[in-house]
Amino acid sequence: MTALRIATRKSPLALWQAHHVADLLMRQHPGLRVELVEMLTEGDRILDRALSAEGGKGLFIKELEQGLIEGRADLAVHSMKDVPAELPPGFALPVFCAAADPRDALVAPQAGSLDALPLGARVGTASLRRGCQLLARRPDLVLVLTRGNVQTRLAKLDRGDCDALLLAAAGLDRLGLTDRITARLDTGVMLPAVTQGVLGLECRAGDAATLALIAPLHEPATALRVQAERAFAGRLGGGCHTPLAAHAVLDGDRLHLSGLVGTPDGRRILRESLSGPADQPQALGLALAQVLLERGAGEILAGHG
Ligand SMILES: NCc1[nH]cc(CCC(=O)O)c1CC(=O)O
């Protein structure tokens, strides 16, 4: 292989993540050349509407996969939370890198915490999941649809479009914006998106050369978490139109999984936890989904919550 080519979106976060994986690969394989191939995705073009009203998650990765299939690139680096439940045929997602902080972060220049936000404060987010959990705790808050990349959202906050933002801590940390974080929200308060903070590496199925190069970046403990959370979400069906959250924590040979579905207004929330043997993550995810379905998650998912 002359050089390994990484397909990446052009947002600063995507570029950071692609550079990060390039660095890890070059450290692992001295002498390896790695190139970045920048691409614009449909998700980047649609910035004025809620993503949930559009085609959802796949929008950020379709073009990258097209680049892989056409041989313009060998590898795509994804925030796993942007990757749909099902991969199209011909692709593999064999590597999950060590995870960053999975929590959501509050950015609120005038308040020290979520509970200290003034009555009726405007909170910027485009995430149904964040909105649901926020309103469940603080029904007085007003959600302001805030899209765009991390820096764009911070700029909107700074010019007064809203009083606070909720963003993934991982994204802020990666971009060197840790000092903007007011508080990292405990997962008991704000259950993260499925696989939040995890980077996944996608390549062409059967591309043995690329598979061999990226294999050392795989972290099995992160893979267990990803499998449990994605099995949970897959059973409940996506999460683009309904607030959905899940987070698994590995504890020795046990995996603890928490999951949640709710209504966008936060009036109904079903949240449950379940533990199981760590070597059966998918069974745990499916079992937790079943618990929620027995409690009426189907109604909420169908929009009749
Ligand atoms: N939805 C966009 C997106 N995709 C991944 C991250 C952050 C990094 C991660 O979760 O791995 C973000 C930004 C955010 O939600 O604040």
The ligand as a Gaussian input file, in Angstrom:
#p B3LYP/6-31G(d) Opt

LIG

0 1
 N      -24.233000      15.262000      16.311000
 C      -22.939000      15.759000      15.946000
 C      -21.851000      15.116000      16.737000
 N      -21.421000      13.873000      16.445000
 C      -20.474000      13.529000      17.365000
 C      -20.311000      14.589000      18.249000
 C      -19.406000      14.625000      19.396000
 C      -18.413000      13.499000      19.529000
 C      -19.006000      12.178000      19.919000
 O      -20.118000      12.095000      20.456000
 O      -18.336000      11.173000      19.678000
 C      -21.163000      15.613000      17.847000
 C      -21.317000      16.952000      18.451000
 C      -22.270000      17.021000      19.594000
 O      -23.219000      16.214000      19.683000
 O      -22.119000      17.908000      20.432000

